[in-house]
Amino acid sequence: MFLHVTNASYIEDYKVEVLFNDGRKGVADLSSALKGSVFESLRNKSEFSLFRVDKELETIVWPNGADLAPEYIYFQAFKNEPKLQSQFKQWGYIA
């Protein structure tokens, strides 16, 4: 199954409540993703909060053209769930 973000809403700081096409809902802290020139402006929380879910890309995108892979957002939302650890290893997010 390919993961897709179906809904997302801003909470605070760099936290986003996300709903995925597998029915899981969680909160992803995306602060660790804000590295590199494309994400630099998003360190400003008011800019960060301007994301939307792109229906074609099926993930979170920002007006400056930045986006994040749904799998990365999923990992950030559920990284502490024991049942998902093998999946995160396969994706290369944990050793």
Backbone torsions as a table, in degrees:
resi	resn	phi	psi	omega
1	MET	NA	131.5	174.5
2	PHE	-86.5	133.7	179.9
3	LEU	-83.7	141.6	176.4
4	HIS	-139.2	143.6	172.8
5	VAL	-83.4	124.2	-179.8
6	THR	-103.0	-22.0	178.6
7	ASN	-158.1	148.3	178.4
8	ALA	-154.3	143.3	177.0
9	SER	-141.1	144.8	-178.8
10	TYR	-74.1	136.4	177.3
11	ILE	-105.1	-68.6	178.7
12	GLU	-170.4	164.9	-179.5
13	ASP	47.2	-116.6	178.8
14	TYR	-117.2	29.2	-178.2
15	LYS	-100.5	135.9	-177.6
16	VAL	-131.2	131.2	171.8
17	GLU	-85.8	125.7	-175.3
18	VAL	-125.4	145.5	174.3
19	LEU	-119.7	132.6	-177.9
20	PHE	-109.6	162.9	-178.5
21	ASN	-68.4	-9.0	174.5
22	ASP	-89.8	3.9	177.6
23	GLY	92.3	-9.3	179.9
24	ARG	-76.3	140.0	176.8
25	LYS	-125.9	134.8	-179.9
26	GLY	-159.1	179.6	178.7
27	VAL	-113.2	124.2	179.2
28	ALA	-108.5	125.9	171.5
29	ASP	-91.2	110.4	-173.9
30	LEU	-98.0	13.9	-177.7
31	SER	-59.1	-34.9	-178.1
32	SER	-71.9	-11.8	-179.8
33	ALA	-88.1	-9.3	-172.2
34	LEU	-85.9	59.6	179.2
35	LYS	-122.1	146.5	179.5
36	GLY	94.4	163.4	-172.3
37	SER	-63.2	-36.5	-177.7
38	VAL	-67.6	-25.6	-178.5
39	PHE	-98.7	-5.8	-174.7
40	GLU	-55.9	-46.5	-178.8
41	SER	-66.2	-21.9	-178.1
42	LEU	-78.3	-7.0	174.1
43	ARG	-67.2	-21.4	171.9
44	ASN	-76.0	116.9	-173.0
45	LYS	-60.3	-33.5	178.5
46	SER	-68.0	-34.0	175.0
47	GLU	-71.2	-42.0	179.5
48	PHE	-57.9	-40.3	-174.5
49	SER	-70.0	-6.5	-177.1
50	LEU	-85.4	10.8	-179.5
51	PHE	-65.1	163.6	172.4
52	ARG	-147.1	165.0	174.5
53	VAL	-90.8	119.0	177.5
54	ASP	-83.0	121.0	-175.6
55	LYS	-69.5	-26.4	178.7
56	GLU	-80.0	-46.3	179.2
57	LEU	-79.6	-21.6	179.3
58	GLU	59.0	43.1	175.8
59	THR	-153.8	-179.8	178.7
60	ILE	-80.3	133.9	176.3
61	VAL	-132.6	157.2	178.2
62	TRP	-118.5	158.6	179.9
63	PRO	-58.0	-25.4	-179.8
64	ASN	-80.1	1.6	178.9
65	GLY	97.8	-7.1	179.3
66	ALA	-71.7	148.8	172.8
67	ASP	-152.6	166.2	179.1
68	LEU	-128.2	145.0	177.1
69	ALA	-63.0	137.1	178.4
70	PRO	-56.6	-35.2	-179.7
71	GLU	-63.8	-38.1	178.8
72	TYR	-66.2	-43.2	178.5
73	ILE	-63.6	-41.3	178.0
74	TYR	-60.2	-46.3	178.1
75	PHE	-58.8	-45.9	-179.5
76	GLN	-63.6	-33.6	-179.4
77	ALA	-76.9	-32.2	-171.0
78	PHE	-126.6	20.2	-173.9
79	LYS	-61.3	-18.5	-179.4
80	ASN	-97.8	5.3	-179.8
81	GLU	-86.3	116.8	-176.9
82	PRO	-55.1	-38.5	-176.6
83	LYS	-66.5	-17.7	-176.6
84	LEU	-101.0	-1.2	-174.7
85	GLN	-60.7	-39.7	-179.8
86	SER	-66.0	-36.8	177.3
87	GLN	-64.9	-42.4	179.9
88	PHE	-66.7	-32.0	174.8
89	LYS	-65.8	-44.2	178.2
90	GLN	-59.5	-38.1	179.9
91	TRP	-77.0	-12.3	178.7
92	GLY	87.0	15.0	179.9
93	TYR	-84.7	-21.3	174.6
94	ILE	-135.8	154.9	-177.7
95	ALA	-84.9	NA	NA
